[in-house]
Amino acid sequence: MIASCLCYLLLPAARLCRALSHAFFTCRKNALLAKSSSPQVEGDFAMAPQGLDQEECEGLLQQWREEGSSQVFSTVSEGPLVDKGLAQSSLALLMDYPGEQDAASEDKWCSRQLSDLQAAENLEEPSPAVLGEESLPEGEGPMWAAVPMQAGPQYADCTILPMGALAAEEWEEDPAVVAWSLAPEPMPQEEAPIWSFEGLGQLQPPPVEIPYHEILWREWEDFSTQLDAQGLEAGDGPQFQFTLMSYNILAQDLMQQSSELYLHCHPDILNWNYRFANLMQEFQHWDPDILCLQEVQEDHYWEQLEPSLRMMGFTCFYKRRTGCKTDGCAVCYKPTRFRLLCASPVEYFRPGLELLNRDNVGLVLLLQPLVPEGLGQVSVAPLCVANTHILYNPRRGDVKLAQMAILLAEVDKVARLSDGSHCPIILCGDLNSVPESPLYNFIRDGELQYDGMPAWKVSGQEDFSHQLYQRKLQAPLWPSALGITDGCQYVTSCHPKRSERRKYSRDFLLRFRFCSIACQRPVGLVLMEGVTDTKPERPAGWAESVLEEDMSEPEPEPEPVSPRTVGTIQHCLHLTSVYTHFLPQHCRPEVTTMPLGIGTTVDYIFFSAESCENGNRTDHRLYQDGTLKLLGRLSLLSEEILWAANGLPNPFCSSDHLCLLASFGMEVTAP
């Protein structure tokens, strides 16, 4: 009677032990598959299917015995009914019948287990292997871990495994099992293991989260000497110091139109109200004297940006892109530091010209620095500030060059002084060209031979050399009807005004009313009574000799047409970049934006300076100081640092570009 009852009770135990056996073989096979380099292992860690053939089971059992099987089931229960002999006999019997077993196999298993149970000395407590009767009290017995399996009809949803000696000795050394299991107790971070993977070195546990402002920390590089309280440099002579920021702030409309570029960002940090607050905080922190912005959305500018910047002490000028575009460029300055002389908006769109059918714009301001009153009668040269956002399309380098030529022509007109020279110039913005590209070299070196150059090569953004058809630049790049020479100057600016040129006023023209030629009857004139039959009489006192002397003067020669060089464009503004585009402390290139996770530089600040002929100089500045001196700049970041901050935008930086900031000094001269 007792034996039959025990057999009845052991029927559920048979199913449990079969599940335990299958779980054990599953985990051992997972470990072997994870250590194997076979290409058949798919996913992060391949999981074993339900059915195990006889050969696999015998191999796994042999390996288990060699490693020590006494610890496998020792943690299943602390009761005396489960000992080493029971575990080995049960597992050996299950090996004889892998997979699903019928009722006869269960009876055979029960009979064999009964003999083991009768040999046991203590029958005081029921074995916890018999489930369904009573759950284990909390804190007693083993902890169980759910191991997820691959989804599919051939795999189980999960396997139940004991977390005892096997978890401590076998799973810890096997990354396949460790990665999928739930540890019984959370390990302290300082004691977390370092997992080693073949070909990847050691995989460190994730570090403690670092604040964004520490990751994106930017150093100020100071090139100036000590400044006095008035912001003027002591040394060779006083200087007027000011700071300028150039920033592409990412128009909200453009961001929503290209939402696939910002899938890595949390939606909350892309909200305009969040971004606007961050941008204003950044403006207040750096407090520039001149602020040049790109991608400024028109409604945001008039409703939020302009009022807020006005409260910060700025006077703002804005130029929206032509056509149906909703963003544009803005230049803001502090009226306490500068006085506006003129403002010239620049539109690159030209009706009827296929080369200039894009809606990009620029803005050129001529500012007069205001020196402190305590310096007496001193003067500072005017400052020309140009801000633009050039076309993005990497394939249309011809359009980029034509747009830049228009901007340089406008800068040449605004910055030209009476003696033909130029006042100090700062040109900044998003030029959508990488450093050392032909467009970049043209701005820096003042000359470019473009004839036959592939259009995609002008900006260097992408490499389209593999394409069969490539648009190539041909001379002349733009038609003469544009009114701009190959020297990037307006045609009317190339010829000096002739002081001898006659001014055809009304009084001057009336003097020809009674000249000798006017008094002669034209040949072939039809005689009409009362109309052409009379001869005009010269009034008394009319000096005929003076008229004849005036008429004897040679007519002015027509203005010569400026010759156009073949395949070459030039400019004479002598510009150089504030940044060197390389971080020597990190041995990495500088980055101003990071589209699709790829860091690149497309934003620049150029200023008037003479380039150095000697390239072996050891300092950071590869130019000779002129009227405009670079006193400092805000360092940029590398691609790796931006990766650590989850790219751009992020909770700390609310644009997909980094701001550029530089400090300049201008010579103060006596009148």
Protein Blocks (a to p, Z undefined) as FASTA:
>chain_A
ZZmmmmmmmmmmmmmmmmmmmmmmmmmmmmmmmmpccfkbgcjbdcddfbdcfklmmmmm
mmmmmnopklmmmmmpccfklcfklmmmmmmmmmmmgcjddfklmmmmmmmmmmmmmmpm
blfbccfklghkaccdehiajddddddddedfkbcfbdcddddfkmmmmmmmpmklmmmp
ccfbdcdfklpccdddehklpaddddddddfklmmpccdddfbdcddfkopacdjbccdd
dddddddehiaklmmmmmmlmmmpcfklmpmklmmmmmmmmmmmnopabdcdehiafklm
mmmmmmmmmmnopacdddddehjbfbdcdddddfklbccfbdcdddfbdghiaklmcfbd
cddddddddddfklopadddddddddddddfblmlmmlmmmmmmmmmmmmmmmmpcfkop
acddddedjehpaehiaklmmmmnopacfehpafklmnomaccklpmbdcdddddfbdfk
lopafkopafklmpccdfklccddfklmmmmmmgmklmpccehiacdehklmpccdddeh
iafklmmmmmmpccddddddddddehiacdfeopadfbgoiafklopacdfbdeehiacd
fbdcdddddddfblkbfbfbdcdcdfbdcfbdcddddfklmmmnopaadfklccfbdcdd
dddddddddZZ
